[in-house]
Amino acid sequence: MSLHFTHVFFPGRRVVFVDTDEVPAEESRVGDLVQNEIEASLVQHLVKAMVKGGVEESQVGVISPYRQQIKILSQLLESHHGIEILTADRSQGRDKDCVIISMV
């Protein structure tokens, strides 16, 4: 994977969109459930970089509208116990400094 995230971590940026159109990351289905393993891996790398850069795990939230994507993200990030990985509905009322949204 040759996607570089250096522009994502500029301190003055409040919102950053990462365009992954050039990344060969096809969606797949497990029954009726949608997932994207490559995108989940990209989220994992972002989370690790944030934590390594000093962001507290409790201040990172990962949101996806798809339950199957939540399942994959939870597996990939299982060693980061403080990070909440939730559907959009369940994330209501949470207050996080850094939120990553996986749209699959």
GIURVEN-V471259 format. One line per field, one symbol per residue. ss: DSSP state (H for helix, E for strand, L for the rest). phi: phi as a letter, one per 40 degrees, with the letter a starting at -180 (. if undefined). A space follows every 50 residues. Layout:
# GIURVEN-V471259
ss=???
phi=???
This chain:
# GIURVEN-V471259
ss=LLLLLHHHHLLLLLLLLLLLLLLLLLLEEELLEEELHHHHHHHHHHHHHH HHLLLLHHHEEEEELLHHHHHHHHHHLLLLLLLEEELLLLLLLLLLLEEE EELL
phi=.bcbbdccbcdcccbbbbcbdcccbccbbbgcccaacccccccdcccccc ccchccdcbbbbbacbcccdccccccbccbccccbbcdcccdgcbbcbbb bccf
